[in-house]
Amino acid sequence: MRKMILILITIWINTGLLSGCTTSKAKVFGTDMPSMKSIHDEKFHNSNDKPLVRPQRAVGDKANAEQEEFQWLPNPTLRMYVFRHLTAAGHPVPGYSTFFRLYTQDHIAAPGEQAGWE
């Protein structure tokens, strides 16, 4: 008798937990939400599409000479946008943007080495 009650309680708890998974996606997320691409574009693009300008800082002649002598070798940054999608189990994954370097490490060019990379 005790085993039968334990089985019925387990079935009742599992039924209650699984009933939460039957809610439709529209009820959970709504239909008036902006898409992940529009949120991404709004966050990372200027409204007037002007490129961002890095502020210049005053540098002495000695520091400027060192800057010309040792320079970073080019290491392009690749940008990838993954669109929102559903997993095989039906779970929603929001769209996201990721950045990664082409090479694993950044290297500094020896004096005179930078000319070959331009």
Phi and psi restraints in degrees (value plus and minus 20) as a CYANA .aco file:
   2 ARG   PHI     -83.8   -43.8
   2 ARG   PSI     -59.4   -19.4
   3 LYS   PHI     -85.5   -45.5
   3 LYS   PSI     -58.2   -18.2
   4 MET   PHI     -85.4   -45.4
   4 MET   PSI     -61.2   -21.2
   5 ILE   PHI     -85.0   -45.0
   5 ILE   PSI     -61.6   -21.6
   6 LEU   PHI     -82.0   -42.0
   6 LEU   PSI     -62.0   -22.0
   7 ILE   PHI     -84.7   -44.7
   7 ILE   PSI     -64.5   -24.5
   8 LEU   PHI     -84.0   -44.0
   8 LEU   PSI     -60.1   -20.1
   9 ILE   PHI     -85.0   -45.0
   9 ILE   PSI     -61.2   -21.2
  10 THR   PHI     -82.6   -42.6
  10 THR   PSI     -64.3   -24.3
  11 ILE   PHI     -83.6   -43.6
  11 ILE   PSI     -61.4   -21.4
  12 TRP   PHI     -84.2   -44.2
  12 TRP   PSI     -62.9   -22.9
  13 ILE   PHI     -85.9   -45.9
  13 ILE   PSI     -64.9   -24.9
  14 ASN   PHI     -83.9   -43.9
  14 ASN   PSI     -57.6   -17.6
  15 THR   PHI     -84.1   -44.1
  15 THR   PSI     -62.3   -22.3
  16 GLY   PHI     -84.0   -44.0
  16 GLY   PSI     -61.4   -21.4
  17 LEU   PHI     -87.7   -47.7
  17 LEU   PSI     -61.7   -21.7
  18 LEU   PHI     -92.9   -52.9
  18 LEU   PSI     -42.8    -2.8
  19 SER   PHI     -88.3   -48.3
  19 SER   PSI     -43.6    -3.6
  20 GLY   PHI     -88.5   -48.5
  20 GLY   PSI     -43.3    -3.3
  21 CYS   PHI    -101.2   -61.2
  21 CYS   PSI     -27.3    12.7
  22 THR   PHI    -109.1   -69.1
  22 THR   PSI     -20.7    19.3
  23 THR   PHI     -86.4   -46.4
  23 THR   PSI     120.2   160.2
  24 SER   PHI     -93.9   -53.9
  24 SER   PSI     135.3   175.3
  25 LYS   PHI     -84.5   -44.5
  25 LYS   PSI     -54.3   -14.3
  26 ALA   PHI     -85.6   -45.6
  26 ALA   PSI     -54.2   -14.2
  27 LYS   PHI     -90.0   -50.0
  27 LYS   PSI     -57.4   -17.4
  28 VAL   PHI     -95.9   -55.9
  28 VAL   PSI     -68.8   -28.8
  29 PHE   PHI    -115.4   -75.4
  29 PHE   PSI     -41.2    -1.2
  30 GLY   PHI      62.6   102.6
  30 GLY   PSI     146.2   186.2
  31 THR   PHI    -128.0   -88.0
  31 THR   PSI     -31.2     8.8
  32 ASP   PHI    -118.5   -78.5
  32 ASP   PSI      -8.2    31.8
  33 MET   PHI     -99.1   -59.1
  33 MET   PSI     126.0   166.0
  34 PRO   PHI     -91.0   -51.0
  34 PRO   PSI     136.0   176.0
  35 SER   PHI     -94.0   -54.0
  35 SER   PSI     140.3   180.3
  36 MET   PHI     -84.7   -44.7
  36 MET   PSI     -51.7   -11.7
  37 LYS   PHI     -86.2   -46.2
  37 LYS   PSI     -61.1   -21.1
  38 SER   PHI     -88.1   -48.1
  38 SER   PSI     -55.6   -15.6
  39 ILE   PHI     -85.1   -45.1
  39 ILE   PSI     -63.2   -23.2
  40 HIS   PHI     -82.8   -42.8
  40 HIS   PSI     -66.9   -26.9
  41 ASP   PHI     -83.2   -43.2
  41 ASP   PSI     -58.4   -18.4
  42 GLU   PHI     -86.5   -46.5
  42 GLU   PSI     -56.2   -16.2
  43 LYS   PHI     -96.4   -56.4
  43 LYS   PSI     -61.3   -21.3
  44 PHE   PHI    -123.8   -83.8
  44 PHE   PSI     -21.7    18.3
  45 HIS   PHI    -135.2   -95.2
  45 HIS   PSI     120.4   160.4
  46 ASN   PHI     -89.0   -49.0
  46 ASN   PSI     130.5   170.5
  47 SER   PHI     -89.5   -49.5
  47 SER   PSI     -49.5    -9.5
  48 ASN   PHI    -123.3   -83.3
  48 ASN   PSI     -11.7    28.3
  49 ASP   PHI      36.0    76.0
  49 ASP   PSI      10.3    50.3
  50 LYS   PHI    -107.1   -67.1
  50 LYS   PSI     119.4   159.4
  51 PRO   PHI     -87.0   -47.0
  51 PRO   PSI     124.7   164.7
  52 LEU   PHI     -91.9   -51.9
  52 LEU   PSI     120.1   160.1
  53 VAL   PHI    -127.5   -87.5
  53 VAL   PSI     107.2   147.2
  54 ARG   PHI     -97.0   -57.0
  54 ARG   PSI     111.1   151.1
  55 PRO   PHI     -86.7   -46.7
  55 PRO   PSI     120.9   160.9
  56 GLN   PHI    -109.0   -69.0
  56 GLN   PSI     123.6   163.6
  57 ARG   PHI    -139.0   -99.0
  57 ARG   PSI     132.0   172.0
  58 ALA   PHI     -92.3   -52.3
  58 ALA   PSI     112.4   152.4
  59 VAL   PHI    -151.4  -111.4
  59 VAL   PSI     119.5   159.5
  60 GLY   PHI     -92.6   -52.6
  60 GLY   PSI     149.5   189.5
  61 ASP   PHI     -83.6   -43.6
  61 ASP   PSI     -58.3   -18.3
  62 LYS   PHI     -85.3   -45.3
  62 LYS   PSI     -65.0   -25.0
  63 ALA   PHI     -86.6   -46.6
  63 ALA   PSI     -56.1   -16.1
  64 ASN   PHI     -85.7   -45.7
  64 ASN   PSI     -58.1   -18.1
  65 ALA   PHI     -85.8   -45.8
  65 ALA   PSI     -60.9   -20.9
  66 GLU   PHI     -85.0   -45.0
  66 GLU   PSI     -56.6   -16.6
  67 GLN   PHI     -83.9   -43.9
  67 GLN   PSI     -57.8   -17.8
  68 GLU   PHI     -93.5   -53.5
  68 GLU   PSI     -51.3   -11.3
  69 GLU   PHI     -93.1   -53.1
  69 GLU   PSI     -64.8   -24.8
  70 PHE   PHI    -135.3   -95.3
  70 PHE   PSI     100.2   140.2
  71 GLN   PHI    -148.6  -108.6
  71 GLN   PSI     135.6   175.6
  72 TRP   PHI     -95.1   -55.1
  72 TRP   PSI     116.8   156.8
  73 LEU   PHI     -92.1   -52.1
  73 LEU   PSI     127.9   167.9
  74 PRO   PHI     -83.1   -43.1
  74 PRO   PSI     115.3   155.3
  75 ASN   PHI    -160.3  -120.3
  75 ASN   PSI      71.1   111.1
  76 PRO   PHI     -82.2   -42.2
  76 PRO   PSI     123.8   163.8
  77 THR   PHI    -118.2   -78.2
  77 THR   PSI     103.0   143.0
  78 LEU   PHI    -116.1   -76.1
  78 LEU   PSI     118.8   158.8
  79 ARG   PHI    -136.6   -96.6
  79 ARG   PSI     111.9   151.9
  80 MET   PHI    -150.1  -110.1
  80 MET   PSI     112.4   152.4
  81 TYR   PHI    -130.0   -90.0
  81 TYR   PSI     104.1   144.1
  82 VAL   PHI    -121.7   -81.7
  82 VAL   PSI      98.8   138.8
  83 PHE   PHI     -91.0   -51.0
  83 PHE   PSI     135.5   175.5
  84 ARG   PHI     -84.6   -44.6
  84 ARG   PSI     127.0   167.0
  85 HIS   PHI    -178.4  -138.4
  85 HIS   PSI     153.7   193.7
  86 LEU   PHI    -129.1   -89.1
  86 LEU   PSI     122.1   162.1
  87 THR   PHI     -95.8   -55.8
  87 THR   PSI     154.9   194.9
  88 ALA   PHI     -82.0   -42.0
  88 ALA   PSI     -48.0    -8.0
  89 ALA   PHI    -104.2   -64.2
  89 ALA   PSI     -24.9    15.1
  90 GLY   PHI      74.2   114.2
  90 GLY   PSI      -9.6    30.4
  91 HIS   PHI    -104.5   -64.5
  91 HIS   PSI     116.2   156.2
  92 PRO   PHI     -96.2   -56.2
  92 PRO   PSI     119.2   159.2
  93 VAL   PHI    -140.0  -100.0
  93 VAL   PSI     101.3   141.3
  94 PRO   PHI     -89.9   -49.9
  94 PRO   PSI     136.5   176.5
  95 GLY   PHI     -89.9   -49.9
  95 GLY   PSI     129.4   169.4
  96 TYR   PHI    -171.7  -131.7
  96 TYR   PSI     142.4   182.4
  97 SER   PHI    -135.9   -95.9
  97 SER   PSI     120.1   160.1
  98 THR   PHI    -154.5  -114.5
  98 THR   PSI     133.0   173.0
  99 PHE   PHI    -145.7  -105.7
  99 PHE   PSI     121.7   161.7
 100 PHE   PHI    -171.6  -131.6
 100 PHE   PSI     132.4   172.4
 101 ARG   PHI    -103.7   -63.7
 101 ARG   PSI     129.7   169.7
 102 LEU   PHI     -88.4   -48.4
 102 LEU   PSI     -60.3   -20.3
 103 TYR   PHI    -127.0   -87.0
 103 TYR   PSI     133.6   173.6
 104 THR   PHI     -92.9   -52.9
 104 THR   PSI     -48.8    -8.8
 105 GLN   PHI    -148.9  -108.9
 105 GLN   PSI     131.6   171.6
 106 ASP   PHI    -111.1   -71.1
 106 ASP   PSI     122.0   162.0
 107 HIS   PHI    -145.2  -105.2
 107 HIS   PSI     128.8   168.8
 108 ILE   PHI    -120.3   -80.3
 108 ILE   PSI     114.5   154.5
 109 ALA   PHI     -98.0   -58.0
 109 ALA   PSI     122.1   162.1
 110 ALA   PHI     -91.2   -51.2
 110 ALA   PSI     140.3   180.3
 111 PRO   PHI     -76.3   -36.3
 111 PRO   PSI     109.8   149.8
 112 GLY   PHI      66.4   106.4
 112 GLY   PSI     -31.0     9.0
 113 GLU   PHI     -99.4   -59.4
 113 GLU   PSI     -46.4    -6.4
 114 GLN   PHI     -84.5   -44.5
 114 GLN   PSI     -48.1    -8.1
 115 ALA   PHI     -81.0   -41.0
 115 ALA   PSI     -51.9   -11.9
 116 GLY   PHI     -94.0   -54.0
 116 GLY   PSI     -36.7     3.3
 117 TRP   PHI    -116.3   -76.3
 117 TRP   PSI     -29.1    10.9
